[in-house]
Amino acid sequence: MLLAESEEKRVEREGFISECFPQPKTSNLSVQDLQELCKQLHKKIDVTDEARYDIAVKVGKNEKEIASLRQKIVELKGIKRPSLKRVKKSTDDVLGAYTDPSKLMKPDFKVNLKTVKKEDEKREEVTDWRKNVEAMSGMEGRKKLFDAGQ
């Protein structure tokens, strides 16, 4: 059946082409007649090119219009919100939460917080500054600063 259909389509196509575009009779024609035939064929080509161009412009215009209409549809619909899931709770659970103060849910915000350990700052012992000045004076003090820097 498929072969028969394809054969029918081929025959139909060839019949349409031979009907619309007959074979030009070029035998026994003079140069003037051939030139006239060429001019006629060029005129037919120009007409078909103009029709093809017009159709292409119409198709492009229709495609732009379709795209703009689709954009308008999306804007009118807006953003879809996801459907909410139903939570199954019995009436006892719901009523019990309102009546029993121990079951009232109190948000505990401290649960999700990270715990930070405070590091004890290393404090130098506070000594008498006068003793420190006397120890750092002179060449001995500069040597101590140099050794401490390394």
C-alpha positions in Angstrom: 0.0 0.0 0.0 2.8 2.4 0.8 4.5 1.7 -2.5 1.3 2.2 -4.3 0.7 5.6 -2.5 4.3 6.8 -3.2 3.9 5.8 -6.9 0.5 7.7 -7.1 2.1 10.8 -5.6 5.0 10.6 -8.0 2.7 10.3 -11.0 0.5 13.1 -9.7 3.5 15.4 -9.2 4.8 14.7 -12.7 1.4 15.4 -14.2 1.2 18.7 -12.3 4.7 19.7 -13.4 4.1 18.8 -17.0 0.7 20.7 -17.0 2.0 23.9 -15.4 5.5 23.9 -17.0 5.3 22.4 -20.5 8.6 21.5 -22.2 9.6 24.4 -24.4 9.9 23.4 -28.1 13.3 24.6 -29.0 13.9 22.5 -32.2 13.7 24.3 -35.5 13.6 27.7 -33.9 15.5 30.7 -35.1 17.8 32.8 -32.9 15.1 35.5 -32.7 12.5 33.0 -31.6 14.8 31.6 -28.9 15.5 35.1 -27.6 11.7 35.7 -27.4 11.3 32.4 -25.5 14.0 33.4 -23.1 12.4 36.7 -22.5 9.0 35.1 -21.8 10.7 32.6 -19.4 12.4 35.5 -17.5 9.1 37.3 -17.2 7.5 34.2 -15.7 10.5 33.7 -13.3 10.2 37.4 -12.2 6.4 36.9 -11.5 7.0 33.7 -9.5 9.9 35.4 -7.6 7.7 38.3 -6.7 4.9 36.0 -5.5 7.4 33.9 -3.5 8.8 37.1 -1.9 5.3 38.4 -1.0 4.4 35.0 0.6 7.7 35.0 2.5 7.0 38.5 3.9 3.4 37.5 4.9 4.7 34.4 6.6 7.3 36.4 8.5 4.7 38.9 9.6 2.4 36.2 10.7 5.2 34.5 12.7 6.0 37.8 14.5 2.3 38.3 15.3 2.0 34.7 16.6 5.1 35.3 18.8 3.7 38.5 20.2 0.3 36.9 20.9 2.0 34.1 22.7 4.0 36.6 24.8 0.7 38.4 25.7 -0.8 35.1 26.7 2.1 34.4 29.0 1.8 37.8 30.5 -1.9 37.5 31.1 -1.5 34.1 32.8 1.1 35.4 35.1 3.4 33.3 37.2 2.1 29.9 38.1 2.1 29.3 41.8 2.8 25.7 42.9 -0.1 23.8 44.2 0.0 23.4 48.0 0.1 20.0 49.5 -2.6 19.0 51.9 -1.5 18.2 55.4 -3.5 15.5 57.1 -4.3 16.2 60.7 -7.1 14.9 62.7 -9.5 17.3 64.5 -8.2 16.1 67.8 -4.7 17.2 66.9 -5.9 20.6 65.8 -8.3 21.2 68.7 -5.8 19.8 71.2 -3.2 22.2 70.1 -5.5 25.1 70.9 -6.7 23.8 74.2 -3.7 22.2 75.7 -1.0 24.8 76.6 1.7 22.1 76.7 1.1 21.3 73.1 1.2 24.8 71.9 4.1 25.1 69.5 6.5 27.8 70.5 9.1 28.6 68.0 12.6 27.9 69.3 14.8 30.1 67.3 18.0 29.1 69.2 17.9 25.6 67.8 19.2 26.4 64.4 21.9 28.8 65.5 25.5 27.9 65.5 27.4 27.9 68.8 30.5 29.9 68.8 33.2 29.2 71.4 34.8 32.3 72.8 38.5 32.1 72.8 40.1 33.6 75.7 42.3 36.4 74.6 45.8 36.0 75.5 46.6 38.8 77.8 50.0 39.8 78.8 50.6 40.3 82.4 50.3 43.9 83.3 53.4 45.0 85.0 54.7 48.3 86.2 55.5 50.3 83.1 58.3 52.1 84.7 60.2 48.8 85.1 59.6 48.0 81.5 60.9 51.4 80.4 64.1 51.0 82.5 64.6 47.4 81.1 64.2 48.6 77.5 66.5 51.6 77.7 69.9 51.5 76.3 71.5 48.8 74.0 70.1 45.9 76.1 66.5 47.0 75.4 67.1 47.3 71.7 68.7 43.9 71.6 65.6 42.4 73.4 63.3 44.1 70.8 65.4 42.8 67.9 65.4 39.2 69.4 61.6 39.4 70.0 61.0 40.5 66.4 62.8 37.4 65.1 
